[in-house]
């Protein structure tokens, strides 16, 4: 997997926002995404303690699943520290250095990246899934547990029911019910895919639970990495 070195690591919010603004025009949005990805990588990060400021220990996991069977193909985990303060809208900069290290540990180049977070459903339309998509050149989507921006109409109670996520009159994602009667998830495009395909992929990755299997496996791996090192 080729990861492009497109920027240095910022030390201020202004520098981080400038990087987002500079990279955003590189996004490829509303293009046909992978309809039946052979491999899908889930990315997640776990923090020690309350996940506070800069320097907090964290573990980043990348888990590649077979797109058809959802069996694990490959895993990679990296342990580091939060590289940036907690600033809403700039969360990616806390996690990216260690996430990229985990991705570099893979020998498989996945057809799709699934981030525990957001793509264009972001104040500057450049969330973690966008950032990772631009740096790797791979199709990427964000699947959030809650909405970061936007408003939406109540979603139907059945699996597959959905409602547009709107911010400033713009559709930035979709609120998608993955389990009957269970809280929905918030799907947004990151790079090189369209929203319809992203939602179909999320439904394929949620045969039993609310969250995608990619997220569930990566979450478990990152938590295990911290506990095995006595970091809690």
C-alpha positions as CSV (number, residue, x, y, z in Angstrom):
1,X,0.0,0.0,0.0
2,X,1.3,3.4,-1.0
3,X,0.8,6.2,1.5
4,X,1.5,9.6,0.2
5,X,3.5,12.1,2.3
6,X,1.4,15.2,1.5
7,X,2.0,17.2,4.6
8,X,3.9,17.6,7.9
9,X,2.2,17.3,11.3
10,X,0.7,20.5,12.6
11,X,1.3,22.1,16.0
12,X,-1.6,24.5,15.9
13,X,-5.3,24.4,15.0
14,X,-4.7,27.0,12.3
15,X,-2.0,24.8,10.7
16,X,-4.3,21.7,10.9
17,X,-7.2,23.6,9.3
18,X,-4.9,24.8,6.5
19,X,-3.9,21.2,5.7
20,X,-7.6,20.2,5.5
21,X,-8.3,23.1,3.2
22,X,-5.4,22.3,1.0
23,X,-6.2,18.6,0.7
24,X,-10.0,18.9,0.3
25,X,-9.9,19.7,-3.4
26,X,-8.1,16.3,-3.9
27,X,-11.2,14.4,-2.9
28,X,-13.0,12.3,-5.5
29,X,-16.7,12.4,-4.4
30,X,-19.8,10.9,-5.9
31,X,-17.8,8.5,-8.1
32,X,-18.8,4.9,-8.4
33,X,-17.4,3.0,-5.4
34,X,-16.6,-0.6,-5.0
35,X,-19.9,-2.5,-5.3
36,X,-18.5,-5.9,-4.1
37,X,-15.2,-5.2,-2.4
38,X,-13.0,-8.3,-2.1
39,X,-11.3,-7.0,1.0
40,X,-12.4,-4.3,3.4
41,X,-10.2,-2.8,6.1
42,X,-11.7,-1.5,9.4
43,X,-9.7,1.2,11.3
44,X,-10.2,2.1,14.9
45,X,-8.2,3.7,17.8
46,X,-8.4,3.0,21.5
47,X,-7.0,5.4,24.1
48,X,-5.6,4.9,27.5
49,X,-7.5,6.4,30.4
50,X,-9.9,9.2,29.5
51,X,-8.1,9.9,26.2
52,X,-7.1,13.4,27.3
53,X,-4.5,15.7,25.8
54,X,-1.4,15.4,23.6
55,X,0.8,12.4,24.5
56,X,-2.0,10.1,25.7
57,X,-1.1,6.5,24.9
58,X,-3.2,5.0,22.1
59,X,-3.4,1.9,19.9
60,X,-4.5,2.0,16.3
61,X,-5.7,-1.2,14.5
62,X,-6.3,-2.0,10.9
63,X,-8.2,-5.3,10.3
64,X,-8.8,-6.6,6.8
65,X,-11.8,-8.8,6.3
66,X,-12.9,-10.9,3.3
67,X,-15.7,-8.9,1.7
68,X,-17.8,-11.9,1.2
69,X,-17.3,-14.1,4.3
70,X,-16.2,-11.3,6.7
71,X,-13.4,-13.6,7.9
72,X,-10.2,-11.9,9.0
73,X,-7.6,-11.8,6.2
74,X,-4.9,-9.8,8.0
75,X,-4.4,-7.6,11.1
76,X,-2.0,-4.9,12.0
77,X,-1.7,-2.8,15.2
78,X,0.5,0.1,16.2
79,X,0.9,1.7,19.6
80,X,1.8,5.4,19.9
81,X,0.6,8.6,21.5
82,X,-2.0,11.2,20.6
83,X,-0.2,13.6,18.3
84,X,-2.5,16.6,18.6
85,X,-4.7,18.2,21.3
86,X,-8.4,17.4,21.3
87,X,-10.0,20.0,19.1
88,X,-13.5,19.3,17.5
89,X,-13.1,19.0,13.8
90,X,-9.4,18.2,14.0
91,X,-9.6,14.8,15.7
92,X,-7.9,13.1,12.8
93,X,-4.6,14.7,13.6
94,X,-4.5,12.9,17.0
95,X,-4.8,9.5,15.4
96,X,-3.4,9.7,11.9
97,X,0.3,9.1,12.6
98,X,-0.4,5.9,14.5
99,X,-3.2,4.8,12.1
100,X,-0.8,5.2,9.1
101,X,1.8,3.1,10.9
102,X,-0.8,0.4,11.3
103,X,-1.8,0.6,7.7
104,X,1.9,0.3,6.6
105,X,2.0,-3.0,8.5
106,X,-0.5,-4.6,6.1
107,X,0.6,-6.6,3.2
108,X,-2.9,-6.5,1.7
109,X,-4.1,-3.4,-0.1
110,X,-7.9,-3.4,0.7
111,X,-10.5,-2.4,-1.8
112,X,-12.3,-0.2,0.9
113,X,-11.4,1.6,4.1
114,X,-14.1,1.8,6.8
115,X,-13.3,4.4,9.5
116,X,-14.9,4.8,12.9
117,X,-15.7,8.4,12.3
118,X,-16.7,10.7,9.5
119,X,-16.0,11.7,5.9
120,X,-17.6,14.8,4.5
121,X,-20.1,14.9,7.4
122,X,-17.7,17.3,9.0
123,X,-17.6,21.1,9.5
124,X,-14.9,21.6,6.8
125,X,-16.1,18.6,4.8
126,X,-12.8,16.8,5.5
127,X,-13.1,14.2,8.3
128,X,-10.9,11.2,9.0
129,X,-12.3,9.1,6.2
130,X,-11.5,11.9,3.7
131,X,-8.0,12.4,5.1
132,X,-7.2,8.7,4.9
133,X,-8.7,8.3,1.5
134,X,-6.5,11.1,0.1
135,X,-3.3,9.9,1.7
136,X,-3.8,6.2,0.6
137,X,-5.7,6.9,-2.7
138,X,-8.2,4.2,-1.6
139,X,-12.0,4.3,-1.5
140,X,-12.9,5.3,2.1
141,X,-16.1,5.8,4.1
142,X,-16.9,6.9,7.6
143,X,-19.4,5.2,9.9
144,X,-20.1,7.2,13.0
145,X,-22.0,6.2,16.1
146,X,-23.5,9.7,16.5
147,X,-23.9,12.7,14.3
148,X,-21.1,15.3,14.4
149,X,-22.8,17.8,12.1
150,X,-26.2,18.1,10.5
151,X,-29.9,17.3,11.1
152,X,-32.2,14.5,9.9
153,X,-35.7,13.2,10.0
154,X,-36.5,10.3,12.2
155,X,-35.4,7.0,10.6
156,X,-37.8,4.1,10.1
157,X,-37.5,1.2,12.5
158,X,-36.5,-1.5,10.1
159,X,-33.0,-2.5,8.9
160,X,-32.2,-0.6,5.8
161,X,-34.4,2.4,6.5
162,X,-32.5,5.6,6.1
163,X,-32.8,9.4,6.1
164,X,-30.5,12.1,4.6
165,X,-28.1,13.8,6.9
166,X,-28.3,17.5,6.1
167,X,-26.0,20.4,7.0
168,X,-26.6,23.8,5.7
169,X,-29.0,22.4,3.1
170,X,-26.3,20.0,1.8
171,X,-26.6,16.3,2.0
172,X,-23.4,15.2,3.8
173,X,-24.3,11.7,4.7
174,X,-27.1,9.3,5.5
175,X,-28.6,8.0,8.8
176,X,-28.9,4.3,8.3
177,X,-30.7,1.7,10.4
178,X,-28.6,-1.5,10.4
179,X,-30.7,-3.5,12.9
180,X,-34.4,-3.5,13.5
181,X,-35.3,-1.2,16.4
182,X,-31.6,-0.4,17.2
183,X,-30.0,3.1,17.0
184,X,-28.9,4.0,13.5
185,X,-25.4,4.7,12.3
186,X,-24.2,7.8,10.4
187,X,-22.6,7.0,7.1
188,X,-20.6,9.5,5.0
189,X,-18.4,9.3,2.0
190,X,-14.7,9.9,2.4
191,X,-13.1,9.3,-1.0
192,X,-13.6,7.6,-4.3
193,X,-17.1,6.3,-3.6
194,X,-20.8,7.4,-3.6
195,X,-23.2,7.4,-0.8
196,X,-25.6,4.7,-2.1
197,X,-22.7,2.3,-2.5
198,X,-21.3,3.2,0.9
199,X,-24.6,2.4,2.5
200,X,-24.9,-0.9,0.7
201,X,-21.4,-1.8,1.9
202,X,-22.3,-0.9,5.5
203,X,-25.4,-3.1,5.4
204,X,-23.2,-6.0,4.0
205,X,-20.8,-5.5,6.9
206,X,-23.6,-5.5,9.6
207,X,-25.2,-9.0,9.3
208,X,-25.6,-9.4,13.1
209,X,-24.8,-6.2,15.0
210,X,-25.4,-2.4,14.7
211,X,-21.7,-1.6,13.9
212,X,-19.8,-3.0,10.9
213,X,-17.7,-6.1,11.6
214,X,-14.7,-4.1,10.4
215,X,-15.2,-1.6,13.2
216,X,-15.9,-4.3,15.8
217,X,-12.8,-6.3,15.0
218,X,-10.5,-3.2,14.9
219,X,-11.9,-2.0,18.2
220,X,-11.2,-5.3,19.9
221,X,-7.7,-5.5,18.4
222,X,-6.8,-2.0,19.5
223,X,-8.2,-2.5,23.0
224,X,-6.3,-5.8,23.3
225,X,-3.1,-4.1,22.2
226,X,-3.3,-1.6,25.1
227,X,-4.2,-4.2,27.7
228,X,-1.5,-6.6,26.6
229,X,1.1,-3.8,27.2
230,X,-0.4,-3.0,30.6
231,X,-1.7,0.3,29.3
232,X,-5.2,1.1,30.6
